[in-house]
Amino acid sequence: MSEDLKILDEVTGGEYKWGFVSDFESDNAPKGLSEDIVRFISKKKNEPQWMLDWRLKAYRHWLTMEEPTWPNVHYPKIDFNEIIYYSAPKAKPQLNSLDELDPEIKATFDKLGISLEEQKRLSGVAVDAVIDSVSVKTTFRDELGKLGIIFCSFSEAVHEHPELIKKYLGSVVPMTDNFYAALNSAVFSDGSFCYIPKGVRCPMELSTYFRINSAGTGQFERTLIIADEGAYVSYLEGCTAPMRDENQLHAAVVEIYSHKDAQVKYSTVQNWYPGDKNGKGGIYNFVTKRGICAGENSKISWTQVETGSAITWKYPSVILKGNNSTGEFYSVAVTNNMQQADTGTKMIHIGKNTKSTIVSKGISGGKSNNSYRGLVKITKNAENARNYSQCDSLLLGDQCGAHTFPYLEVHNKSAKVEHEATTSKVGEDQIFYCNQRGISSEDAVGLIVNGFCKEVFNELPMEFAVEAQKLLAISLEGSVG
Amino acid sequence: MLEIRNLTASVEGKQILKGLNLKIGNGEVHAIMGPNGSGKSTLASVLAGREDYEVGGEVTYNGKNLLELSPEERAQAGMFLAFQYPVEIAGVSNATFLKQAVNSIRLANGKEKMDSKDFLKLMKEKMALVEMDKTMTQRSVNEGFSGGEKKRNEIFQMAMLEPKLCVLDETDSGLDIDALKIVSNGVNALRNNERSFIVITHYQRLLDYIVPDFVHVLYNGRIVKSGPKELAMELEEKGYDWIKEEVAA
């Protein structure tokens, strides 16, 4: 069994039993949020004073902020004092046989293509596995270390690389950026840290696997990726959570800093628990992801496949500061049943000859609502900036909704901005045509949807693309007819 | 192979098929001709199982009650419809689509999925039948295809799925003479003692290339005249009016 496989087994297969919840003992903070809780978290992690001060500053700022109401999503007001802000497995979960797993969950995982057997194929991927508030294990550290690459949990980085954390933390997403980013800055628990030194091409995919396990907890992870001059890294992020009746909050922050000639490719397959058919339970996914192309010729590419969460509120963005820098956003967002998604991107053109591409594919089924929201901003000095946006929506059935909210701010006349949008329905004619060739309606929808998403799937690393396709099929089960 | 008894079909209260009878034996080619609006395409749709119609009567297909089967079950049982207007599916390559189709049919018939190597070999072989360029298999299903390419693609799919009963719905419409020859050659290559064909057409022209065993005239929802292949020539010469008069008399 390969190293990464073991980790995933520990995370997903370990002591998880009914309802796919681990029954290891957890060390929880008391419910609710206060300065004391922020101090509690910082103390648990033995953080230096500067880190605690940073958190407290963020917390005090958060107190002055209002929850945003502009997204096209609806949910009861969150009581931030009903949430547990820190939860960690007391001992590392023990590795046990997969047989202990709920067969239904196991079947789901098989369907997802992230079963043990399938996972074996993911060799050559370094994994950081995060359960609730702590990173449980990071693989391939030594091998990466030889190249000067740092890949570890955020908590470790605070102790081992304080100079990097001090320099970059909050440099892309300031603690005051928005309500959830401020909250995250105050109480973030763990996450991944990654630094690729000058001129190094990271030889393997780096990956973080997030899992919420404990009930009543929020997950607030923090990821920071730095690609120094001429560096390259491809980063993957996957997430799952157990099925629970109550809603759980996930408010993460991801920051990417790309120096001159550096390239960062960030791919997410988000599969948080979406709630049941009637909209009970599920994760509220309020995430701030942003990268800065700080140097010339740098590039950041976001690819996301969003199938989970009761509510998704997420706009992976790129600040194109360096001349000739490039930002890309490829997204598939699927909503089914009662799910709501308000997702898109922001491309902020500051440097000259900057280029951005946005390809967004929204698929809605059931009674779900899927909104694309994107901002393209060309600032005054961004000579010859170019943007191409394409937003396509696919409707399954007639009770779902698709909405597109493109925002354009152009302050330089030399800019070229193109926007295309389409909305289509999976046609009865298409399904009948497939049926006539012996293909069931369920498979026909799968084919049509995969065809619809092709441009985005092409951007995903191979293994991930296969996973994404299977995931899509599961998410859309029963969405037609 | 197929026996249709007193088949009726109506859509939105309008009756289109009004008691159609037809019997087709193994390996036979039956041409169905008729003026516009006589119900030719409705017959094809009803046989394939399109849900838009209210259907009555009986259809027995190799001992099975065809009308009780879902469209995919009919296809899995060896029935193929070459569409008059083939549907486009963006982003799905012809090869992917056909692989899913071939394997769905194989699985339904208790066979194993075909492996990729055999599948590619089969595609290559069948593409030659309709003189199809190999880039066509990588293009999205019917997307951006010319009228002729779409029809050729239908016959290519038919060849790939090796059905028992093939229904060709106005396959000749929109084809120039060269394309018509290619499509007809493809169909003829698939003729054998077991496989039966229903060739629906408006013009006699197609039947010069696909020579039928029987010709039927569909008029006002019923088959009003049947005969040998010469009947087609007669229709070409005299038009449909004399048939209408006969029916009226």
Contacts between the chains, C-beta under 8 A, distances in Angstrom:
chain1	res1	chain2	res2	distance
A	427	B	87	7.5
A	429	B	87	5.1
A	430	B	87	5.4
A	430	B	89	5.8
A	432	B	48	8.0
A	432	B	50	6.0
A	432	B	51	7.9
A	432	B	71	6.3
A	432	B	87	7.8
A	433	B	83	6.9
A	433	B	86	7.3
A	433	B	87	4.0
A	433	B	89	7.5
A	434	B	89	7.8
A	434	B	97	7.8
A	434	B	101	7.7
A	435	B	49	7.4
A	435	B	70	7.2
A	435	B	71	3.8
A	435	B	72	4.5
A	435	B	75	6.8
A	436	B	48	5.4
A	436	B	49	7.8
A	436	B	71	5.7
A	436	B	72	7.7
A	436	B	74	7.8
A	436	B	75	5.4
A	436	B	80	7.6
A	436	B	81	5.3
A	436	B	83	7.7
A	437	B	75	5.9
A	437	B	97	7.4
A	437	B	98	7.8
A	437	B	100	8.0
A	437	B	101	3.8
A	437	B	104	7.6
A	437	B	105	8.0
A	437	B	157	6.8
A	437	B	161	6.8
A	438	B	72	5.5
A	438	B	75	3.9
A	438	B	76	4.8
A	438	B	101	5.2
A	438	B	104	4.3
A	438	B	105	4.0
A	438	B	108	6.7
A	438	B	161	7.1
A	439	B	72	6.3
A	439	B	100	5.5
A	439	B	101	5.6
A	439	B	104	5.0
A	440	B	72	5.5
A	440	B	104	6.9
A	441	B	72	7.7
A	443	B	100	6.3
A	443	B	104	6.8
A	447	B	89	7.0
A	447	B	92	5.3
A	447	B	96	7.2
A	447	B	97	6.7
A	447	B	100	6.1
A	448	B	89	6.0
A	448	B	92	6.9
A	450	B	91	7.2
A	450	B	92	7.0
A	451	B	89	5.8
A	451	B	90	5.6
A	451	B	91	3.0
A	451	B	92	3.6
A	451	B	140	6.8
A	452	B	90	6.8
A	452	B	91	5.7
A	453	B	91	7.4
A	454	B	91	4.1
A	455	B	91	7.7
